[in-house]
């Protein structure tokens, strides 16, 4: 039997812990939000919101993305993952970092815990970046998606380094610049560098694949990479060198053009797809692109208004809209296949990957998600604590359903092992 | 009626393609023949070789699909050794999907 380019995915033990832990962090996130209803209608710089945002971006977003990236890097780069050991290290380091960082933010105890937590997250990031750099094989024959993956990893390094500097600065002030200014750079390097470019890189490869699209036009993808990076780099450089926010909207516009070029490609793939029925995971994935457009449209309002609710809504659209809908969808496009692959290795394949999770729970998850995000945005817009509280109950229910479905998939591994033992 | 060698070859091909249609792509839920993943089935004395591709190199499901092809072909032709060869030229494109496959999608 041929051995060419088959079975190069990393072992299950490398990937699955990220998904399982990420799902649990989503539940932690929902509970933390539930406990902080009042903070969600106040100013964005509050200890509880800092804890919530870092649970969302590191515990939920980055944790699942690391796991998915280790599974998908061989497909995206057409090369073996450089190191399973580095991947394992990144999991342990990220988990320890989060265990220190989130409580430190929640109680706002700047000091050893926060700095150590940030250092562990930086070490985890270095492991991830090295794995991406050594796995990628950028040349003319491979697509732009690899370029996006590499730059997104480098932006993550910038983001986490700035974050650690901020944590140190809180305890041992050494920065001459305003703390909130640096926090703005830290946040946007994460949003526009790490998340945006990772999502762009992965989606330009996987969306046409999942939708079986023919001849999607790649004309504007190079422009998307240049514009997204130029907009972000100019925003950071100008902001750092001049300390002025006058041209922020211009840089947001440049980045938005890069996003438009990417979304034009995604829409072309959707338009030219052979797979007419779009399943729930892909519907959630496509919704994430709508959320990112909504967030961009909100930038001028958030920039010009003194009311903090617009910044909160902007962050909600990005993290609980774009990022969360993408992960809620793509979990069920990747994890069942990873587990199914392992089961099929152990025994004769009888079921299909879609049989490993509950379609009913997935449907509930979809409707609950749209209701939760819409009610939360409405509550923020109207400054209604009651609406926000109702929304937060929905978020907890959503997280419980998601966790149940993820662990339903994972329990098949235990069941198969027991069946084989018997 | 005795069949000619050519007809026997055709029967073998038909049996092979029929059994290969039971191998389903676990993501698209369409069989690999209608997806256009099987390029050629060659019979030789004591041997049957399946030349096929995957929708993308390093496909994480590749091992499972190739393993299933090996399994069904070995079951259908127990007196022959099955060899599954993966090829990347020509690269698979969605245009290779049959009309039946497109309807199933």
Boltz contact constraints between the chains, C-beta under 6 A:
constraints:
  - contact:
      token1: [A, 1]
      token2: [B, 70]
      max_distance: 6.0
  - contact:
      token1: [A, 1]
      token2: [B, 84]
      max_distance: 6.0
  - contact:
      token1: [A, 2]
      token2: [B, 84]
      max_distance: 6.0
  - contact:
      token1: [A, 2]
      token2: [B, 85]
      max_distance: 6.0
  - contact:
      token1: [A, 2]
      token2: [B, 86]
      max_distance: 6.0
  - contact:
      token1: [A, 4]
      token2: [B, 86]
      max_distance: 6.0
  - contact:
      token1: [A, 5]
      token2: [B, 57]
      max_distance: 6.0
  - contact:
      token1: [A, 5]
      token2: [B, 58]
      max_distance: 6.0
  - contact:
      token1: [A, 6]
      token2: [B, 62]
      max_distance: 6.0
  - contact:
      token1: [A, 6]
      token2: [B, 63]
      max_distance: 6.0
  - contact:
      token1: [A, 6]
      token2: [B, 66]
      max_distance: 6.0
  - contact:
      token1: [A, 7]
      token2: [B, 63]
      max_distance: 6.0
  - contact:
      token1: [A, 8]
      token2: [B, 58]
      max_distance: 6.0
  - contact:
      token1: [A, 9]
      token2: [B, 60]
      max_distance: 6.0
  - contact:
      token1: [A, 74]
      token2: [B, 58]
      max_distance: 6.0
  - contact:
      token1: [A, 75]
      token2: [B, 58]
      max_distance: 6.0
  - contact:
      token1: [A, 78]
      token2: [B, 57]
      max_distance: 6.0
  - contact:
      token1: [A, 78]
      token2: [B, 58]
      max_distance: 6.0
  - contact:
      token1: [A, 212]
      token2: [B, 94]
      max_distance: 6.0
  - contact:
      token1: [A, 214]
      token2: [B, 94]
      max_distance: 6.0
  - contact:
      token1: [A, 274]
      token2: [B, 94]
      max_distance: 6.0
  - contact:
      token1: [A, 274]
      token2: [B, 102]
      max_distance: 6.0
  - contact:
      token1: [A, 274]
      token2: [B, 105]
      max_distance: 6.0
  - contact:
      token1: [A, 275]
      token2: [B, 105]
      max_distance: 6.0
  - contact:
      token1: [A, 341]
      token2: [B, 64]
      max_distance: 6.0
  - contact:
      token1: [A, 344]
      token2: [B, 64]
      max_distance: 6.0
  - contact:
      token1: [A, 352]
      token2: [B, 26]
      max_distance: 6.0
  - contact:
      token1: [A, 353]
      token2: [B, 26]
      max_distance: 6.0
